[in-house]
Amino acid sequence: MGRSDMHDLIFDESFKVIGHNGIEEKFNYFLLNNVPVIDYSRGLRSVCGKIPLTQWKHYDGLIPNGTPAIFLKVEQDHDLNFCSLYHELGHIELGHLDEELHDERLDGVQIGIVIKAELEADAYASKFVGTEKIIKWLTFLLNMTQNKIYYFEFMEQKRETGLCEEEKEHLDIWKKSNQEIKLRIAAINKSG
Ligand SMILES: [Zn+2]
């Protein structure tokens, strides 16, 4: 795992991008199985995708176009980081980035359906970090999404005008994400 092991993450490489606003940003990363793992602590959650992301107008090309990469939202608890890391690596190693599923991802959760890619990535991560830690990580994500829901619902009640359309969409996504995580935990408990 390069300069990092299961106890620490060392982002010892970096590249630059120019975002939509024309401002240069530097990202730190390390390589895991040749996959760049980028420190993405400013994000809402960890994700994976192909470089460059659409919001980058220009970047320095140190990582070739089309390279699958992991954007890791670093938490203080390293157990959580390694669960995120291996879940996202699972998506990449299992070829999920080439599937066009992303828009429909949360559509089925209200009727109890989680897309296969999520369950496969959880199973992949379980092999590296263990089922117990995956449950702990998913419970953390469950609480995080629940807090977002509480926040938007609080704002909805507090403001006379309620939520704007964008906020309503965010609330809807957090609710679906929350439901998806419950289903993922249930799937892991069922598989024993
Ligand atoms: Zn996933």
Residues whose N, C-alpha, C, O or C-beta is under 5 A from the ligand:
A	BS01	ZN	E118 A121
